[in-house]
Amino acid sequence: MPASRKTIKGSERVVPKAEQLGSADPDQMAEVSLYLKRASAEPGSLPVRGQETLRAERERGLAGAADRIVAFAAEHHLTVVERDLARRLIKLSGKVSDLETAFETRLDMFQHQNGPFRGRSGSLTAPDDIAEALEAVLGLDQRPIATPKSIRLPAAAAAEAHLPNAVARLYGFPTSGAGQGECIAIIELGGGVSAADTTAAFKAMALTPPQVIAVPVGAGANQPGKDPDADGEVALDVQVAGAAAPEAWLAVYFTPNTDQGFVDAITQAVHDATNKPSVMSISWGSAEDEWTAQAITAMTSAFQDAAEAGVSVFAASGDGLATDSASDGKAHVDFPASSPWVVGCGGTRLQTNGSNLASETAWNSNGGGTGGGISALFPVPSYQDDVHLPASANKGAKTGRGVPDVSADADPDTGYNVVVDGQAQVIGGTSAAAPLWAGLFALVNEAAGKPVGQPHASLYSHLNAFNDVTAGDNKVGAIGYSAGPGWDACTGLGTPKGLAIVGSFSAKSPNI
């Protein structure tokens, strides 16, 4: 008698919004990532335990479920190509036809502006004991999941552009530390980084170029020149993070732009026993309702792993204002910035007075601006219990996690001078805020003498470590939010006072 089967929770997908080309080739080989469940926890409650402890616990606790999946794979002519229980990951390879049978689905081909992709609709199933153990099955559907949160301007069009290390100085980043001994993980879903661009950019800043290590994830690769738009994102991330922490090294994880690629890159970075990053920067994302429930769950668990491993994660809150560029007339926040385990990074427009920061407003210009608002997926985390959160801009919606947590310069009109594919460019976007904060936390970890892990509780209890941004909004018409005193849904707690942020995580602080 065939084994009883059940739906894999959260695996439901809608038909892709793309031209259908026909059935997927049944003999084509494909790889899928199966993520095993982990115990849930309240954000901010997990102590830093490190990679080695997590690996030992997972090898003991997940071995039985992994063995069942290996047997299931063999029954369906699938091959185990990777088994990494620290990541809770078992990766399977097989023919499309065998994968369709194994998970009771149909795979078709669709046309996207960047090329064809494999997709599906409906739910996935597995035998009861397998479905109960699984958090997500990713990779059957390869539709693009995210966009980079950066905007490029011709240099002549920028009102007041800055070298990345000049922005760090405006925010008072300490000069006594430079991130020595720290590794910053940078997640990229496309593009590439060239040594020539990095050398030229850091020469302009009178800094020694940092060590940049390209780490391929799955079919991802460092491919500068193939996608100029994505190259701009990578250049911005590398040059801003490196300018903020010039003696840290940068591990850039290149992965395909799919939910499988995104989750695989994060788990690989968190459990990278070679580079051992203590900070992560993410400048890609999409509106919360663009994700499947299983992808959200798998990504959220990966960020819980990051907290336990001592990795502080920073993500751009988006450049599409309060609607996150959606056209449905509703407010949306961007994920993964909306994850309660992630420090969401919003954007400002800054004004200078010589070499000093004069004023800042929430970024909203030229049709773009800082993302922010109220999550429709995540409840209010404990570290926001004392924050006066506004009602959601969507009528009747519950109050959830507020986004962003912090902010930094992002308006391309006051953006960053970077070098992309050999050309000087000005780029802005909340994509700049995330690596700037990631660089600052490399300095925090260096000063603290250990990784501080998830930093929200300390950030929310040290309001004097921020420049409070009280002017501007992220509205699209009447939809959106205004900046104001204290936390707001445009700029969060504000922009950093670098020395004060580092001091709040000193070795004497009870928050670490």
C-alpha positions as CSV (number, residue, x, y, z in Angstrom):
1,M,0.0,0.0,0.0
2,P,1.4,3.4,-0.9
3,A,2.5,5.6,2.0
4,S,0.0,8.2,3.1
5,R,0.9,11.7,1.9
6,K,0.2,15.2,3.0
7,T,0.7,18.7,1.8
8,I,4.1,20.3,2.6
9,K,3.0,23.3,4.7
10,G,3.5,26.7,2.9
11,S,4.4,25.2,-0.5
12,E,1.4,26.7,-2.3
13,R,2.3,28.8,-5.4
14,V,0.3,30.8,-7.9
15,V,0.9,30.6,-11.6
16,P,3.8,32.8,-12.6
17,K,2.9,36.1,-14.2
18,A,4.8,35.3,-17.4
19,E,4.2,33.7,-20.8
20,Q,4.0,29.9,-20.5
21,L,6.2,28.2,-23.0
22,G,5.1,24.6,-22.4
23,S,6.1,21.6,-20.2
24,A,9.5,21.4,-18.7
25,D,11.8,18.8,-20.4
26,P,11.1,15.6,-18.3
27,D,14.7,14.4,-18.8
28,Q,16.4,17.7,-17.7
29,M,18.4,17.4,-14.5
30,A,17.4,19.8,-11.7
31,E,18.5,20.3,-8.1
32,V,16.2,21.1,-5.1
33,S,17.1,22.2,-1.6
34,L,15.2,20.5,1.2
35,Y,15.3,22.4,4.5
36,L,14.5,20.6,7.7
37,K,12.5,22.3,10.5
38,R,14.1,24.0,13.4
39,A,12.6,25.1,16.7
40,S,11.2,28.6,16.7
41,A,12.3,31.3,19.1
42,E,11.4,34.9,20.0
43,P,13.6,37.4,18.2
44,G,16.3,38.7,20.6
45,S,16.1,35.6,22.9
46,L,18.8,33.4,21.3
47,P,22.2,33.5,22.9
48,V,25.3,33.5,20.6
49,R,26.5,29.9,20.6
50,G,28.7,29.7,17.5
51,Q,28.9,27.5,14.4
52,E,30.6,24.5,16.0
53,T,27.9,24.1,18.7
54,L,25.1,24.4,16.2
55,R,26.7,21.9,13.9
56,A,27.2,19.3,16.7
57,E,23.6,19.7,17.9
58,R,22.1,19.5,14.4
59,E,24.1,16.3,13.5
60,R,22.6,14.6,16.6
61,G,19.1,16.0,16.4
62,L,18.3,15.9,12.7
63,A,20.1,12.6,11.7
64,G,16.9,10.5,11.8
65,A,14.8,12.9,9.6
66,A,17.8,13.2,7.2
67,D,18.0,9.4,6.9
68,R,14.3,9.2,6.1
69,I,14.7,11.8,3.3
70,V,17.7,9.9,1.9
71,A,15.6,6.8,1.7
72,F,12.7,8.8,0.1
73,A,15.1,10.1,-2.5
74,A,16.3,6.7,-3.4
75,E,12.8,5.5,-3.9
76,H,12.2,8.2,-6.5
77,H,15.6,7.8,-8.3
78,L,16.9,11.1,-6.8
79,T,20.5,11.5,-5.8
80,V,21.7,13.3,-2.6
81,V,24.3,15.8,-3.7
82,E,24.7,17.6,-0.4
83,R,23.9,16.8,3.2
84,D,24.8,19.6,5.6
85,L,22.8,19.3,8.8
86,A,24.3,22.4,10.3
87,R,22.4,24.2,7.6
88,R,19.5,21.8,8.0
89,L,20.0,21.2,4.2
90,I,19.7,18.1,2.1
91,K,20.1,18.9,-1.6
92,L,18.7,16.4,-4.2
93,S,19.3,16.0,-7.9
94,G,17.3,14.2,-10.4
95,K,15.3,14.3,-13.6
96,V,12.4,16.7,-13.8
97,S,10.0,13.8,-14.3
98,D,11.2,12.1,-11.1
99,L,11.0,15.3,-9.1
100,E,7.4,15.8,-10.3
101,T,6.5,12.3,-9.2
102,A,8.3,12.7,-5.8
103,F,6.5,15.9,-4.9
104,E,3.3,15.4,-6.9
105,T,3.6,18.6,-9.0
106,R,3.9,19.7,-12.6
107,L,6.8,21.8,-13.9
108,D,6.4,24.1,-16.9
109,M,8.6,26.6,-18.6
110,F,7.9,30.4,-18.6
111,Q,9.5,33.4,-20.3
112,H,10.9,36.3,-18.1
113,Q,12.5,39.4,-19.4
114,N,15.9,37.9,-18.4
115,G,15.2,34.6,-20.0
116,P,13.2,31.4,-19.6
117,F,12.6,29.8,-16.2
118,R,11.0,26.7,-14.7
119,G,7.9,27.2,-12.6
120,R,4.9,25.5,-11.0
121,S,1.6,26.3,-9.3
122,G,-0.3,24.6,-6.5
123,S,1.0,22.7,-3.5
124,L,3.7,20.0,-3.0
125,T,3.2,16.7,-1.1
126,A,5.4,14.1,0.5
127,P,4.9,11.0,2.7
128,D,3.6,12.0,6.1
129,D,6.8,11.5,8.0
130,I,8.8,13.5,5.3
131,A,6.3,16.3,5.1
132,E,6.3,16.7,8.9
133,A,10.1,17.1,8.9
134,L,10.3,19.6,6.1
135,E,10.3,23.3,6.4
136,A,10.7,24.0,2.6
137,V,11.4,22.4,-0.7
138,L,13.0,25.1,-2.9
139,G,14.3,25.0,-6.5
140,L,11.5,23.3,-8.4
141,D,10.3,26.8,-9.2
142,Q,13.0,29.2,-10.4
143,R,11.1,32.4,-11.0
144,P,13.1,35.5,-10.1
145,I,12.4,36.5,-6.5
146,A,14.2,39.8,-5.8
147,T,15.4,43.1,-7.1
148,P,18.4,45.1,-6.1
149,K,17.6,48.2,-4.0
150,S,19.8,50.7,-5.8
151,I,19.3,53.6,-8.2
152,R,22.1,54.9,-10.5
153,L,22.4,58.5,-11.6
154,P,24.8,60.1,-14.1
155,A,27.4,61.8,-12.0
156,A,26.4,65.2,-13.3
157,A,22.8,64.7,-12.2
158,A,23.6,64.2,-8.5
159,A,23.0,67.3,-6.3
160,E,25.7,66.3,-3.8
161,A,27.5,63.0,-4.1
162,H,30.0,61.6,-1.6
163,L,32.8,59.1,-1.5
164,P,31.7,56.2,0.7
165,N,34.3,56.8,3.4
166,A,33.3,60.5,3.5
167,V,29.8,59.3,4.5
168,A,31.3,57.2,7.2
169,R,33.1,60.3,8.5
170,L,29.9,62.3,8.4
171,Y,28.3,59.8,10.7
172,G,31.3,59.8,13.1
173,F,32.5,56.3,12.5
174,P,35.5,55.6,14.7
175,T,39.0,56.0,13.2
176,S,40.7,54.0,15.9
177,G,39.3,50.7,14.6
178,A,39.0,49.5,11.0
179,G,37.4,46.0,11.3
180,Q,40.6,44.1,11.5
181,G,40.0,40.4,11.8
182,E,36.3,40.7,10.9
183,C,34.6,39.3,7.8
184,I,31.5,40.9,6.2
185,A,29.3,38.6,4.2
186,I,27.6,40.2,1.2
187,I,24.7,38.4,-0.5
188,E,24.4,39.0,-4.3
189,L,21.7,37.6,-6.6
190,G,23.6,38.6,-9.8
191,G,26.4,40.7,-11.2
192,G,30.0,40.6,-10.3
193,V,32.9,42.4,-8.8
194,S,36.2,43.2,-10.6
195,A,39.5,43.8,-9.0
196,A,40.1,46.8,-11.3
197,D,36.9,48.6,-10.0
198,T,37.8,47.9,-6.4
199,T,41.3,49.2,-6.8
200,A,40.2,52.3,-8.6
201,A,37.4,53.1,-6.0
202,F,39.7,52.7,-3.0
203,K,42.4,54.7,-4.7
204,A,39.9,57.6,-4.9
205,M,39.3,57.2,-1.2
206,A,43.0,57.0,-0.4
207,L,42.4,53.6,1.2
208,T,44.1,50.2,0.6
209,P,41.6,47.9,-1.2
210,P,40.1,45.2,1.1
211,Q,40.5,41.6,0.4
212,V,37.4,40.5,-1.6
213,I,36.6,36.8,-1.8
214,A,34.0,35.6,-4.4
215,V,32.1,32.6,-3.0
216,P,29.9,30.7,-5.6
217,V,26.6,29.3,-4.3
218,G,25.0,26.6,-6.4
219,A,25.0,27.8,-10.0
220,G,25.9,31.4,-8.9
221,A,29.2,32.9,-10.1
222,N,31.1,36.2,-10.1
223,Q,30.4,37.5,-13.6
224,P,31.3,41.2,-13.9
225,G,30.1,42.7,-17.2
226,K,27.3,40.2,-17.8
227,D,24.6,42.4,-16.1
228,P,25.7,46.0,-15.7
229,D,22.7,46.9,-13.4
230,A,23.6,44.1,-11.0
231,D,27.3,45.0,-11.3
232,G,26.3,48.4,-9.9
233,E,24.7,46.8,-6.9
234,V,27.7,44.6,-6.2
235,A,30.1,47.6,-6.6
236,L,28.1,49.7,-4.2
237,D,27.9,47.0,-1.6
238,V,31.6,46.2,-1.7
239,Q,32.9,49.8,-1.9
240,V,30.6,51.1,0.9
241,A,31.1,48.1,3.3
242,G,34.9,48.2,2.6
243,A,35.1,52.0,3.1
244,A,33.3,51.7,6.5
245,A,35.6,48.9,7.7
246,P,38.7,49.1,5.5
247,E,40.6,46.3,7.3
248,A,37.7,43.8,7.3
249,W,37.6,41.3,4.5
250,L,34.6,40.8,2.3
251,A,33.1,37.5,1.3
252,V,30.7,38.0,-1.5
253,Y,28.2,35.1,-2.0
254,F,27.0,35.0,-5.6
255,T,23.8,33.0,-6.0
256,P,21.0,32.7,-8.6
257,N,18.0,35.0,-8.2
258,T,15.5,32.5,-6.9
259,D,14.1,31.7,-3.5
260,Q,16.3,28.6,-3.4
261,G,19.4,30.6,-4.3
262,F,18.6,33.3,-1.7
263,V,18.1,30.9,1.2
264,D,21.1,28.7,0.1
265,A,23.4,31.8,0.1
266,I,22.3,32.9,3.6
267,T,22.7,29.5,5.1
268,Q,26.1,29.0,3.4
269,A,27.3,32.3,4.7
270,V,26.1,31.7,8.2
271,H,27.8,28.3,8.4
272,D,30.9,29.2,6.4
273,A,33.6,27.6,8.5
274,T,36.4,29.1,6.3
275,N,35.4,32.8,6.3
276,K,33.3,32.9,9.4
277,P,31.5,36.2,8.8
278,S,30.3,38.1,11.8
279,V,28.2,40.5,9.8
280,M,25.9,40.1,6.8
281,S,24.7,42.7,4.3
282,I,21.7,42.1,2.0
283,S,20.6,44.6,-0.6
284,W,18.0,42.5,-2.5
285,G,14.4,41.8,-1.7
286,S,10.8,42.1,-2.7
287,A,7.4,42.8,-1.2
288,E,6.3,40.4,1.5
289,D,3.4,39.0,-0.6
290,E,5.7,38.1,-3.5
291,W,7.1,35.2,-1.4
292,T,5.7,31.7,-0.7
293,A,5.1,30.9,3.0
294,Q,7.7,28.1,2.9
295,A,10.4,30.5,1.5
296,I,9.6,33.1,4.2
297,T,9.8,30.3,6.8
298,A,13.1,29.0,5.5
299,M,14.6,32.4,5.3
300,T,13.4,33.3,8.8
301,S,14.9,30.1,10.2
302,A,18.2,31.0,8.4
303,F,18.2,34.3,10.2
304,Q,17.6,32.6,13.5
305,D,20.6,30.5,12.7
306,A,22.5,33.7,12.1
307,A,21.6,35.0,15.5
308,E,22.8,31.9,17.2
309,A,26.0,31.8,15.2
310,G,26.7,35.4,16.2
311,V,26.1,37.0,12.7
312,S,24.4,40.4,12.7
313,V,22.2,40.8,9.5
314,F,21.4,44.1,7.8
315,A,19.0,44.4,4.9
316,A,17.8,47.2,2.6
317,S,14.2,48.3,3.3
318,G,13.5,49.0,-0.4
319,D,13.5,52.0,-2.7
320,G,9.8,52.0,-3.7
321,L,8.4,54.1,-0.8
322,A,5.5,52.8,1.3
323,T,4.0,50.7,-1.5
324,D,7.4,49.0,-2.2
325,S,6.7,49.7,-5.9
326,A,3.5,47.6,-5.9
327,S,0.7,48.8,-8.1
328,D,-2.3,47.5,-6.1
329,G,-2.9,50.7,-4.2
330,K,-1.8,49.2,-0.9
331,A,1.2,49.7,1.4
332,H,3.8,46.9,1.5
333,V,7.1,46.4,3.3
334,D,10.1,44.6,1.8
335,F,11.3,41.2,2.8
336,P,13.9,40.2,4.2
337,A,14.2,43.7,5.8
338,S,10.8,43.0,7.5
339,S,12.1,39.9,9.3
340,P,12.3,40.5,13.0
341,W,15.7,38.8,13.0
342,V,17.1,41.4,10.5
343,V,18.1,45.0,11.0
344,G,16.0,46.8,8.3
345,C,17.9,49.7,6.9
346,G,15.9,52.7,5.5
347,G,17.1,55.8,3.6
348,T,17.6,59.5,4.1
349,R,18.7,62.5,2.1
350,L,21.5,64.3,3.8
351,Q,22.7,67.8,3.7
352,T,26.3,68.8,4.6
353,N,27.9,72.0,6.0
354,G,31.5,71.6,4.8
355,S,32.7,68.3,6.3
356,N,29.9,68.2,8.8
357,L,26.4,66.6,8.7
358,A,23.9,69.5,8.7
359,S,20.5,67.9,8.4
360,E,18.7,64.8,7.1
361,T,15.2,64.1,5.9
362,A,13.5,60.9,4.9
363,W,14.4,60.1,1.3
364,N,11.5,60.7,-1.1
365,S,12.6,62.1,-4.5
366,N,12.3,61.5,-8.2
367,G,9.7,58.8,-7.8
368,G,11.8,56.7,-5.4
369,G,12.3,56.7,-1.7
370,T,12.8,54.8,1.5
371,G,10.7,51.7,2.1
372,G,9.1,51.3,5.4
373,G,5.8,50.6,7.2
374,I,4.1,47.8,9.1
375,S,4.6,44.1,8.3
376,A,1.6,42.1,7.3
377,L,3.4,38.8,8.2
378,F,5.3,39.3,11.5
379,P,3.9,40.3,14.8
380,V,5.5,43.1,16.9
381,P,8.8,41.8,18.3
382,S,9.6,42.3,22.0
383,Y,12.3,44.9,21.2
384,Q,9.5,47.1,19.7
385,D,7.1,46.7,22.7
386,D,7.9,50.3,23.9
387,V,7.8,51.8,20.4
388,H,4.8,53.8,19.3
389,L,4.0,52.0,16.1
390,P,1.5,53.6,13.7
391,A,-1.5,51.9,12.4
392,S,-0.9,50.1,9.1
393,A,-1.6,52.3,6.1
394,N,-3.9,49.5,4.9
395,K,-7.3,49.9,6.5
396,G,-8.3,47.0,8.8
397,A,-4.8,45.5,8.9
398,K,-3.3,44.5,12.3
399,T,-0.3,46.3,13.7
400,G,2.8,44.2,13.1
401,R,6.6,44.6,13.1
402,G,7.7,48.1,12.2
403,V,10.2,48.6,9.4
404,P,12.9,49.9,9.2
405,D,15.0,49.8,12.4
406,V,17.7,52.2,11.3
407,S,18.7,54.3,8.3
408,A,21.5,56.1,6.5
409,D,22.1,58.2,3.4
410,A,20.3,56.6,0.4
411,D,19.0,59.4,-1.9
412,P,20.9,59.1,-5.2
413,D,20.8,62.9,-5.3
414,T,23.2,62.8,-2.3
415,G,24.5,59.4,-3.2
416,Y,27.8,57.6,-3.3
417,N,30.6,57.9,-5.8
418,V,31.5,54.4,-6.9
419,V,33.3,52.7,-9.8
420,V,31.3,50.3,-11.9
421,D,32.7,48.4,-14.9
422,G,35.5,50.9,-15.1
423,Q,33.2,54.0,-15.0
424,A,32.6,56.5,-12.2
425,Q,29.0,56.5,-11.2
426,V,26.7,57.9,-8.5
427,I,24.5,55.3,-6.9
428,G,22.0,55.6,-4.1
429,G,19.2,53.5,-2.6
430,T,18.7,51.7,0.7
431,S,21.2,49.2,-0.8
432,A,23.8,51.7,0.4
433,A,22.4,51.9,3.9
434,A,22.7,48.1,4.5
435,P,26.4,47.8,3.7
436,L,27.2,51.0,5.6
437,W,25.6,49.6,8.8
438,A,27.3,46.2,8.1
439,G,30.6,48.0,8.0
440,L,29.9,49.8,11.2
441,F,29.1,46.5,13.0
442,A,32.4,45.1,11.9
443,L,33.9,47.9,13.9
444,V,31.4,47.1,16.8
445,N,32.6,43.4,16.8
446,E,36.2,44.4,16.7
447,A,35.8,46.8,19.7
448,A,33.7,44.3,21.6
449,G,36.2,41.5,21.0
450,K,33.5,39.1,20.0
451,P,30.4,38.9,17.6
452,V,27.5,40.7,19.2
453,G,24.9,38.7,17.2
454,Q,21.4,40.0,16.9
455,P,21.7,43.7,17.9
456,H,18.1,44.9,18.1
457,A,17.7,45.0,21.9
458,S,20.7,47.2,22.4
459,L,19.9,49.5,19.4
460,Y,16.4,50.1,20.8
461,S,17.7,50.9,24.3
462,H,20.4,53.4,23.1
463,L,18.4,56.1,21.4
464,N,21.1,58.7,22.1
465,A,23.3,56.8,19.7
466,F,21.2,58.0,16.7
467,N,20.6,61.2,14.7
468,D,16.9,61.4,15.0
469,V,15.4,62.2,11.5
470,T,12.1,64.0,12.0
471,A,11.2,65.5,8.6
472,G,10.0,64.0,5.3
473,D,7.8,61.0,4.4
474,N,7.7,57.9,2.2
475,K,4.2,58.5,0.9
476,V,2.8,57.6,-2.5
477,G,-0.1,60.0,-2.8
478,A,-1.9,59.5,0.5
479,I,-0.4,56.0,1.2
480,G,2.5,56.0,3.6
481,Y,4.1,57.4,6.7
482,S,5.7,60.5,8.0
483,A,9.0,60.9,9.8
484,G,8.8,62.2,13.3
485,P,10.5,62.2,16.7
486,G,11.8,58.8,17.9
487,W,11.2,55.7,15.8
488,D,9.2,56.2,12.6
489,A,8.3,54.0,9.6
490,C,10.6,55.9,7.2
491,T,13.9,56.1,9.0
492,G,13.5,53.9,12.0
493,L,15.5,55.0,15.0
494,G,17.5,57.3,12.8
495,T,21.0,57.4,11.4
496,P,24.1,56.4,13.3
497,K,26.4,58.3,15.6
498,G,29.2,55.9,14.9
499,L,31.2,56.3,18.1
500,A,28.1,56.1,20.2
501,I,26.9,52.9,18.4
502,V,30.3,51.2,19.0
503,G,30.3,52.4,22.6
504,S,26.9,51.0,23.3
505,F,28.2,47.5,22.5
506,S,31.4,47.9,24.5
507,A,32.8,44.9,26.5
508,K,31.1,46.4,29.6
509,S,27.7,46.5,28.0
510,P,25.1,44.0,29.6
511,N,23.5,43.7,26.1
512,I,26.1,41.3,24.8
